[in-house]
Amino acid sequence: MKWIRLATVATLTSTIFAGGVQAVANDEPTPNQEPSGERRRQNTENNIEFRAGDGESVEVVPPVPYPPVTIVDPDPPTGPLTIAHVPKKFDFGIQRISTTNEFYPIIAEQEKLATGDDEGEEISRDNGEEVRVPFVSFAQIVDTRGLIDSQWELNLDLTEFTTSSGSNLRGAYLELLEPTIVHNGATEEELQALPDDHEDKDYLLQLLPNAFTTPNELGNQSLIIPANSTNVPVMSATEGQGQGTSSIYWGDQEELTAAHEAGTGPVLNQAIRLHIPGTATPQAAEYTATLTWHLTSATDGNGETVPD
C-alpha cells in the first residue's frame, strides 16, 4: 500500500505579553473595547492546499493483494503523470514449427515474494536466494496532477517479430484477454458489490478508467495487437477518470498460484497469447519483437490544452 503523506502548515497568530510589550500580527483583528457577553458558539476556519505530485519517486502498487510481492524499479519515474510499471518481458518459450494456426501463451512473469507486513520485507531462502512467484502481467499509470479534466490514454506499438538475419514472422499478432482494471485499489467488480445505498458507490465507479477490448470468436473480451502496428489503445481516462493509481492486468492470479503450487512445469499465463498462422512458415531460429507503451494526455500539469 502506498501512503501519501500531506504536510500541513498551520499558521498561529498569538499575542505575547512580556514586560508590558505587546506583539500583534498584522492580521490580528482590533479588539472590541466593549464586552460582548457570554459566548456560546464560535467558528474555527480550516484550510489545506494540494499541489501536483511532482518530484517524488513513484512507487509501484501490485494490482492484486495476494501473494504479497515487492516490485522495485531500480530507476523509478517521477512526475505528476507517468507510467509506473509495464510488463518486463513476454516469453512465449520454445515451440515446434507447425503448419496449422497456433497460439502460444506467455510463461508467467515472476515477482519477489514478500512477507506481506507493513515493512514489505522480502522472503529469502536459507541460502539467501530470493523467492519468486508467478504474478499477473500489468501496466500501471499514476496521475497526481489534481485536474478536474484529467484525461490520458495508454497506447501500444508492436514491431515485427524478426530473426537476427531479418526474417519476419508473417501474420503474427498478440492477443491480451479479459483485462481487469484496478483504480486506487478497487476493481469494478468490488465497487459493484458495494451496497446500493453506499454514498460513494456511483462516484467511485465513474472514476474507473476504460479498457479497450472487443469480443473474440469465443465471446471473450480481448485486445488484438498486430505485428508492425502503432498507437493501439489499451486503457484511457476521460472526463476526470483515472486520478490516482490506475492498473490494468491480465491473468487469473488464483490459477497462476495453483499451478505454481502443483509444480508441474512452467506456469503459463493464458491471458496473453501470440497467434501465428499456419502460413507463417517460420525458420528454425529465435524471433524477437518490441512492445512499446506510451502515455499521452490532452492537458498538461497546469490543465492547459496540449497542442497537436
C-alpha positions as CSV (number, residue, x, y, z in Angstrom):
1,M,0.0,0.0,0.0
2,K,1.3,3.4,-0.9
3,W,0.9,6.1,1.8
4,I,0.5,9.7,0.7
5,R,1.7,12.0,3.4
6,L,0.4,15.5,3.4
7,A,2.4,18.2,5.2
8,T,0.0,20.6,6.8
9,V,1.3,24.1,7.7
10,A,-0.6,25.7,10.5
11,T,-0.4,29.5,10.9
12,L,-0.6,30.6,14.6
13,T,-1.4,34.1,15.5
14,S,-0.6,35.0,19.1
15,T,-0.4,37.9,21.4
16,I,2.6,37.9,23.7
17,F,2.8,40.0,26.9
18,A,6.3,40.4,28.3
19,G,7.5,43.4,30.2
20,G,4.5,45.4,29.0
21,V,5.4,44.8,25.3
22,Q,2.6,43.5,23.0
23,A,3.4,41.8,19.7
24,V,0.5,41.5,17.4
25,A,0.4,40.1,13.8
26,N,-0.7,42.4,11.1
27,D,-3.9,40.4,10.5
28,E,-4.9,40.5,14.2
29,P,-8.4,41.9,14.5
30,T,-8.9,45.1,16.5
31,P,-10.1,44.1,20.0
32,N,-13.6,45.0,20.9
33,Q,-13.4,47.5,23.8
34,E,-17.0,46.7,24.9
35,P,-17.6,43.3,26.5
36,S,-19.8,41.1,24.2
37,G,-21.3,39.0,26.9
38,E,-21.3,35.2,27.1
39,R,-20.0,33.3,24.0
40,R,-21.8,30.0,23.3
41,R,-20.7,29.5,19.7
42,Q,-17.6,30.3,17.6
43,N,-16.1,29.1,14.4
44,T,-12.6,27.7,13.6
45,E,-11.6,28.0,10.0
46,N,-9.8,25.1,8.2
47,N,-7.8,25.0,5.1
48,I,-5.4,22.8,3.1
49,E,-3.9,23.3,-0.3
50,F,-2.9,20.5,-2.7
51,R,-0.3,20.7,-5.5
52,A,0.6,18.3,-8.3
53,G,2.7,15.4,-7.1
54,D,5.9,16.4,-8.9
55,G,9.4,15.5,-7.9
56,E,8.8,12.4,-5.8
57,S,9.7,8.9,-7.0
58,V,6.6,6.8,-7.9
59,E,6.1,3.5,-6.1
60,V,4.6,0.5,-7.9
61,V,1.4,-0.8,-6.2
62,P,0.8,-4.5,-7.0
63,P,-2.7,-4.7,-8.5
64,V,-3.7,-7.9,-6.6
65,P,-3.1,-8.3,-2.9
66,Y,-2.1,-11.9,-2.8
67,P,0.5,-13.3,-2.9
68,P,2.3,-10.3,-1.4
69,V,5.1,-9.2,-3.7
70,T,7.7,-6.5,-3.8
71,I,8.2,-4.7,-7.1
72,V,11.0,-2.2,-7.1
73,D,12.0,-0.1,-10.1
74,P,15.8,0.5,-10.0
75,D,15.2,3.8,-11.8
76,P,11.7,4.9,-10.6
77,P,9.9,7.6,-12.6
78,T,8.8,11.0,-11.2
79,G,6.2,13.5,-12.2
80,P,2.5,14.0,-11.8
81,L,1.5,11.9,-14.8
82,T,3.7,8.9,-15.5
83,I,3.9,5.2,-16.4
84,A,4.8,3.5,-13.1
85,H,5.1,-0.1,-14.5
86,V,4.7,-2.2,-17.6
87,P,5.5,-6.0,-18.1
88,K,9.2,-6.7,-18.3
89,K,9.0,-9.4,-20.9
90,F,6.6,-11.6,-22.8
91,D,8.3,-15.0,-23.1
92,F,6.5,-17.5,-25.4
93,G,9.0,-20.2,-24.9
94,I,10.5,-22.7,-27.4
95,Q,7.9,-24.2,-29.8
96,R,7.8,-26.7,-32.6
97,I,7.2,-25.4,-36.1
98,S,3.6,-26.1,-37.2
99,T,1.7,-25.8,-40.4
100,T,-1.6,-25.0,-38.7
101,N,-2.8,-21.9,-36.9
102,E,-1.4,-21.9,-33.4
103,F,-1.4,-19.7,-30.3
104,Y,1.2,-19.7,-27.5
105,P,0.6,-18.2,-24.0
106,I,3.4,-16.5,-22.2
107,I,5.4,-18.0,-19.4
108,A,4.0,-16.1,-16.4
109,E,6.2,-13.3,-15.1
110,Q,7.8,-13.8,-11.7
111,E,7.9,-11.3,-8.8
112,K,9.7,-11.2,-5.5
113,L,7.6,-12.8,-2.7
114,A,7.3,-10.6,0.4
115,T,6.1,-11.3,3.9
116,G,3.1,-9.0,3.4
117,D,3.7,-7.0,6.6
118,D,3.8,-3.2,6.6
119,E,7.6,-3.2,6.0
120,G,7.3,-5.3,2.8
121,E,10.3,-7.4,3.9
122,E,11.3,-9.9,1.2
123,I,11.4,-13.6,2.0
124,S,14.7,-15.4,1.2
125,R,15.7,-19.0,1.3
126,D,18.2,-20.2,3.8
127,N,21.0,-19.7,1.3
128,G,19.9,-16.1,0.7
129,E,18.3,-16.8,-2.6
130,E,15.2,-14.6,-3.2
131,V,11.9,-16.4,-3.7
132,R,9.9,-15.5,-6.8
133,V,6.3,-16.5,-7.6
134,P,4.2,-16.3,-10.8
135,F,2.3,-13.0,-11.0
136,V,-0.2,-11.3,-13.3
137,S,1.2,-9.1,-16.0
138,F,0.2,-5.4,-15.6
139,A,0.6,-1.8,-16.6
140,Q,0.2,1.0,-14.1
141,I,-0.4,4.7,-14.5
142,V,-0.1,7.3,-11.8
143,D,-1.9,10.7,-12.2
144,T,-1.4,13.2,-9.4
145,R,-1.9,16.3,-11.4
146,G,-5.0,17.2,-9.5
147,L,-7.0,18.2,-12.6
148,I,-10.8,18.0,-12.9
149,D,-10.4,17.1,-16.5
150,S,-7.6,14.6,-16.1
151,Q,-7.6,12.9,-19.5
152,W,-4.9,10.5,-20.6
153,E,-4.5,7.4,-22.8
154,L,-2.1,4.5,-22.8
155,N,-1.2,3.1,-26.3
156,L,0.9,0.3,-27.7
157,D,3.3,-0.1,-30.6
158,L,4.5,-3.5,-31.7
159,T,7.3,-4.1,-34.1
160,E,7.6,-7.1,-36.4
161,F,8.8,-10.4,-35.0
162,T,12.2,-10.9,-36.7
163,T,15.3,-13.1,-36.6
164,S,18.8,-11.8,-36.4
165,S,19.0,-12.4,-40.1
166,G,16.0,-10.2,-40.8
167,S,13.3,-12.9,-41.4
168,N,9.8,-11.8,-40.4
169,L,7.1,-13.9,-38.7
170,R,4.3,-13.2,-41.2
171,G,0.8,-12.7,-39.8
172,A,1.7,-12.8,-36.2
173,Y,-0.3,-10.9,-33.6
174,L,-0.6,-10.5,-29.8
175,E,-3.9,-11.0,-28.0
176,L,-4.5,-9.7,-24.5
177,L,-7.5,-11.4,-23.0
178,E,-10.1,-10.4,-20.3
179,P,-8.3,-7.4,-18.7
180,T,-9.1,-6.2,-15.2
181,I,-8.9,-2.5,-14.2
182,V,-7.9,-1.6,-10.7
183,H,-8.3,2.1,-9.7
184,N,-6.9,3.2,-6.3
185,G,-7.0,-0.4,-5.0
186,A,-10.6,-1.3,-6.2
187,T,-11.9,-3.2,-9.2
188,E,-15.2,-2.6,-10.9
189,E,-16.5,-5.9,-9.5
190,E,-15.6,-4.9,-6.0
191,L,-17.3,-1.5,-6.4
192,Q,-20.4,-3.0,-7.9
193,A,-20.6,-5.3,-4.8
194,L,-21.0,-2.2,-2.6
195,P,-24.5,-1.7,-1.1
196,D,-26.7,0.4,-3.3
197,D,-27.1,2.9,-0.6
198,H,-23.3,3.4,-0.3
199,E,-22.9,7.2,-0.7
200,D,-19.7,6.9,-2.8
201,K,-20.6,3.9,-5.0
202,D,-21.6,5.8,-8.1
203,Y,-18.8,8.3,-7.7
204,L,-16.1,5.6,-7.5
205,L,-17.5,3.7,-10.5
206,Q,-17.3,6.9,-12.5
207,L,-13.6,7.3,-11.8
208,L,-12.7,3.9,-13.3
209,P,-10.6,4.2,-16.5
210,N,-11.7,2.3,-19.6
211,A,-10.1,-0.8,-21.2
212,F,-10.2,-1.2,-24.9
213,T,-11.5,-4.6,-25.9
214,T,-13.7,-6.3,-28.4
215,P,-15.3,-9.8,-28.2
216,N,-13.3,-12.5,-30.0
217,E,-14.7,-15.6,-31.8
218,L,-15.3,-17.3,-28.4
219,G,-17.0,-14.2,-26.9
220,N,-14.1,-13.3,-24.6
221,Q,-13.1,-9.6,-24.3
222,S,-9.7,-9.2,-26.0
223,L,-7.3,-6.7,-27.5
224,I,-5.6,-7.6,-30.8
225,I,-2.2,-6.1,-31.5
226,P,-0.9,-7.0,-35.0
227,A,2.8,-7.1,-35.6
228,N,4.1,-3.8,-37.1
229,S,1.2,-1.7,-35.6
230,T,1.2,1.6,-33.9
231,N,-1.0,3.6,-31.5
232,V,-3.2,0.7,-30.4
233,P,-5.2,2.0,-27.4
234,V,-5.2,-0.2,-24.3
235,M,-6.5,2.0,-21.5
236,S,-7.8,5.5,-21.2
237,A,-9.2,8.0,-18.7
238,T,-11.7,10.7,-19.8
239,E,-13.8,13.4,-18.0
240,G,-11.9,13.3,-14.7
241,Q,-11.4,9.5,-14.6
242,G,-8.1,7.9,-13.6
243,Q,-6.9,10.3,-10.9
244,G,-4.5,8.5,-8.6
245,T,-3.2,5.0,-9.4
246,S,-4.7,3.0,-12.3
247,S,-3.7,-0.5,-13.3
248,I,-4.7,-2.9,-16.0
249,Y,-3.7,-6.5,-15.6
250,W,-4.0,-9.8,-17.5
251,G,-4.2,-13.2,-15.9
252,D,-6.0,-15.1,-13.1
253,Q,-3.8,-14.9,-10.0
254,E,-5.5,-17.8,-8.3
255,E,-4.8,-20.1,-11.3
256,L,-1.2,-19.0,-11.5
257,T,-0.7,-19.6,-7.8
258,A,-2.4,-23.1,-8.0
259,A,-0.2,-24.1,-11.0
260,H,2.9,-22.9,-9.2
261,E,2.0,-24.9,-6.0
262,A,1.3,-28.0,-8.2
263,G,4.8,-27.8,-9.5
264,T,4.0,-29.5,-12.8
265,G,6.3,-27.3,-15.0
266,P,6.5,-23.7,-16.3
267,V,3.4,-21.7,-15.2
268,L,1.6,-20.2,-18.2
269,N,-0.5,-17.1,-18.3
270,Q,-3.3,-17.9,-20.7
271,A,-4.5,-14.2,-20.9
272,I,-1.5,-13.1,-23.1
273,R,-1.0,-15.0,-26.3
274,L,1.0,-14.9,-29.5
275,H,-1.0,-16.1,-32.5
276,I,0.8,-17.4,-35.6
277,P,-1.0,-18.6,-38.7
278,G,-0.1,-21.8,-40.4
279,T,1.1,-19.9,-43.5
280,A,3.8,-18.1,-41.5
281,T,6.5,-20.7,-42.4
282,P,8.9,-19.7,-39.5
283,Q,12.5,-20.5,-39.7
284,A,14.3,-22.6,-37.0
285,A,15.5,-19.5,-35.2
286,E,14.6,-17.1,-32.4
287,Y,12.2,-14.3,-33.3
288,T,12.1,-11.1,-31.2
289,A,9.8,-8.0,-31.2
290,T,9.5,-4.9,-29.1
291,L,6.2,-3.8,-27.5
292,T,6.3,-0.1,-26.6
293,W,3.9,1.5,-24.1
294,H,3.4,5.3,-24.4
295,L,1.2,7.6,-22.4
296,T,-0.4,10.7,-23.9
297,S,-2.6,13.5,-22.4
298,A,-4.7,16.2,-23.8
299,T,-3.8,18.5,-21.0
300,D,-0.5,19.4,-19.2
301,G,0.2,19.6,-15.5
302,N,-1.5,23.0,-15.3
303,G,-4.7,21.9,-17.0
304,E,-3.8,23.7,-20.3
305,T,-4.6,22.1,-23.6
306,V,-1.6,20.5,-25.2
307,P,-1.4,21.4,-29.0
308,D,-1.3,18.6,-31.5
